[in-house]
Amino acid sequence: MKTQKPNVHPLSPVPLYTQIKEILRGRILEGTYRPHEQMPSESELMSAFSVSRITVRQALGDLQKEGLIFKIQGKGSFVAKPKAFQFLGKLQGFGESMASMGHETLSQVLGHRVVEASRSVAAKLDMKQGDLVAEIRRVRYLDREPISLDVTYLPPKIGERLASEDLAHRDIFLILENDYGYALGQAELQIEATLADEGLARLLKVEEGSPILRMERLTFTSEGRPLDFEYLYYRGDAFQYRLRIDRS
């Protein structure tokens, strides 16, 4: 395990745990500790920095809050892989956005069926509860690792056409625009934090109770008609959304 000679100053006004956190952060960012590599144990850090266990735990806790490390119960702390991100200022499909950044994407279609619209789905798509709607469930992969579960609802005629499309490699947005002639206009977004239940944890290969970003996205045509409604569940440890806002 790499434990370079530390440089902490007990008499500094900067708390010891903050100094240790900055040293460890520097090692992570410069690649001394690589993604998914195990960090030195608490005992090793205590010895290296000549500090108490609570000081080490404060430093590691701050690094975990920043998303630079993650902990596995009974095994220790590990360096987190840098999160992929998507800008929310532009309406794009997941594959379209990730491809522009050099990532490899793939989808596994779990289900493609026609169901009765629930009250919430019907309200979003301007239907009546119980009307038929197409439901498409997919696990999305980023660089060969599961990143999200997408549950998409569309008018049944569109869903029937999509059944013959290569949804493993193509975004639904691009198919709607380029193949079916729908001009997409805007989307309404709602994002909240939740926890992975047993089923979601199994699909995304995370621990049950892991943080999840849950998004509801309703996409309209350029004429303002609702066309595509989705529930998106992204791994909180591997993905983030970014948005730039201006003060007018």
N, C-alpha and C positions, 0 to 999 in steps of 0.2 A: 504494500500500500504506500502511495506517495505521501510523505509528510515532510515537506520542506521546512527548514528552520524558520519558525515564525518570527514576526516582528511586532510585538505588542508592547504597549507602554502603560504599566499600572498606574502611573501618576498623571496620565493624560485625562483631561476633562471628558473625553469621549469614552463611554462605558466599554468595558472589556468585551462584552458580548457583541457590541457594534463593531469593534476593531476586528474581532475574529470573523464575524460575518463578512466584512469587506475583504479580508484576506481570502476566505473560502470562495466568495463570489468571483474574485479576480482569477483564482485558479480554474474555476468552472468556465468562465468566459474566454480565457486564453487557451483552454483545452488541456490543462494539466489533468483535470478530472473530465473524462469524456462521457457523452450521453450513455445512460444505462449502466455506467460504472459505479460500483459501490463506493461510498464515501468512507473515510476512516471512521472507526467506531467511536462512540462517546468516550470510552476509556482512553483510546489512542489520542483523541483531541485534548482530553484533560491533561494527559502527560505531556503532549507537545507544547501546549500553551501554558501549562502550570496554573490551571484555573479549576473551579469547581464544576461539578456535573450540571448544576442549574445554569451556569453561565454558558456552557456548551449547548445545552438544550434551548436556551433563548436564541443563540446564534442560528442553530439549525431550524428552529421554529420560524424565524424571520425569513430564512432562505426558502422554506417550504411555502410560506405565504406569498412570496414573490414568484413562485412557480419554477424555481431553479432546481429544486430537489423534490423527491417524493419518498415516502416511507412505506415499508412493507413490514407488517407486524411480525416480530420475531426474527427479522433478518437485518434490519437497519435502514440507513438512508442511501438513496441512489440519485445520480444526476439525471434530471429530466431532459427529455429530448426537446429541442426548441419547438414551440408551438407553431403550427401553420395558422394562417389568418386569412380572413376575407374582408374586404372593404364593403361597408353597407351603403356607401354613397352611390353605387351603381347597381342596377338590377341585372344580375348575372346568375346563371346556373352554377352549381358547385364545380362541376368538371371544367366548365368554361373558365371560371375564375382561377382554379388551381393550375390548369394547363398553362395559363399566361405566366405563372411563376415557376414553371419547370417541374411541377409535380406530376406524378403518374396517378391516375384515378381509375377506378373500376367500381361497378355496382353488381351486387347479387340480388336478383329479384326473388323475394320471399313469397310474394303473393300478388295476383292480378285478377281481380274479380269485380262483379257488380253487386252492390249492396244497397240496402235502404239507407238513405241519408239520415243521420242523427239530427237532433234539433240544432246543435251548434254548426254542423257542416252545412245543413240546409240554409241556415241564416246567412252564412258567409257566401254561398253560391247563389243566393236569391232563388232558392227552391222552397218547396214545402217539405216538412218533415215526412219521411217515408218515401219520397220520390227516389227513383233509382239513380245511383251515382257510381262511377268507377273508382275503385280503391286500389292503389299500387303501393306495395310495401317493399322497400329496398334497404339493404345495408350498403353504405358507401365506403369504399376503401381509398385511403390516401397512402401512396407509396407502399402498397400491399398490407397496410394495417387498417383494421376497421376504425372508422372515424365517426360515423353517424348512422342513425336509423331515420329514414325518410318515409313518411306516410302521406301519400298524395291523393287528393280527390279532384275528379274532373267530371264533366258531363259524360254520360255513358257512351255516346257515339264517338267521342274522342278517345275514350278509354279502349273501345273496341279496336280502333285503328292502331293505337299504341301497342296492342297485344302482339302485333307482328313486327314491331321495331326492335332494334338492338339496344335495349335499355342498359345492357351491361357496359356499353362503351359510349353511349350518347346521352346528352342532357335532354330532358323533356322540353326545356325552354327552346333549345335550338331546333328540335323537331317541330314544335308548334310554329315557330317563325319561318324556318327555311323550307320545311316540307309541306306544312298545312296552311301556310299563308296568314297566320294570326299575327298581327302587330301588337307586341306587348307594350303597355304604357307605363304603369307604375305598380307598386306593391305596398301593402300595409303590413307592418311588422310588429310583433310583440315578443319580447324576450324575457325569460325569467330563469332563475336557478332552481334546480330540482335534484333529486338523488336517484341513482339507478336502482330499479327494482331487480328481482331475480332474473326475469326474462331479458331485460335490457342489458344487464351486466353480462349475461351469457353471450348475447349477440355482439357486443362491443368489446368483449374480452377485458372487462374491468371488474374490480371488486364490487359486490353488492353494497350500495350506499355511497358509491363514488359520485363526485359532483358531475352534473350534467347541465348543459345549456339547452333549454327548451325554447324553440321558436315556433310561433304561428306566423305563416306568411300567406297572405291573400294577394294574388296577382290579377291585375285587370288588363284588358285589352286597351289599345290606344283610344277606343271609343268609350271607355269607362265601364265595360261589362265585366263582372267577375268571371274568371276562367279557370283558375288553378288555386286550390287551397291545400296547404301542407302543414303537417306537424313535423318538426325537425328536432332530433335529439342528438346533440354533439357532445363528445367526450370533453369534459372540462379540463382534463390534464393534457390535452393534445391539440386543442383548437381554440381560437379566439376570434371575435369580431372587432373590427376597427372602424371608426367613424370620425370624420373631420367635420367640425361645425364652426361657423363664423359668427361673430357678434355683429349684428347689423346696426 
